[in-house]
Each structure stands twice: as C-alpha cells, then as structure tokens.
Amino acid sequence: MATPRPNLLLILTDHWRGDSLGRLGHPAADTPHLDSLSSGGTTFTSAYTPCPSCIAAR
C-alpha cells in the first residue's frame, strides 16, 4: 500500500511583521487558530525577496 501524501496548507498574507502571530511573540495578537496551525506544522520565520514591492514578489 502506498504511503498517503501529506496535506499541505499554504497561507500567504500581506503587510505582517515577523512576530505578527501570538505564538511568535506579539503581545496584542489574538490569533488562536493560526497559532494552533503553526504549532502543529512548519512555520517559516525568515523570508527574503528580490523585489521590495509585495505584489511582484509573489
């Protein structure tokens, strides 16, 4: 029997700082559902873009 493929959920947001989730240290962030998702998966805390404009970088 083949190994089942994992589920993948990619959430892209705009204009967030690195600590915008409550789980990542923002004192006023109330993001319980995103915190739960990120604690059970992979969270990328650093990203680099070749373009300073958000839309073109996607």
C-alpha positions, 0 to 999 in steps of 0.5 A: 500500500502506498504511503498517503501524501501529506496535506499541505496548507499554504497561507500567504498574507500581506503587510505582517511583521515577523512576530505578527502571530501570538505564538511568535511573540506579539503581545496584542495578537489574538490569533488562536487558530493560526497559532494552533496551525503553526504549532502543529506544522512548519512555520517559516520565520525568515523570508527574503525577496528580490523585489521590495514591492509585495505584489511582484514578489509573489 
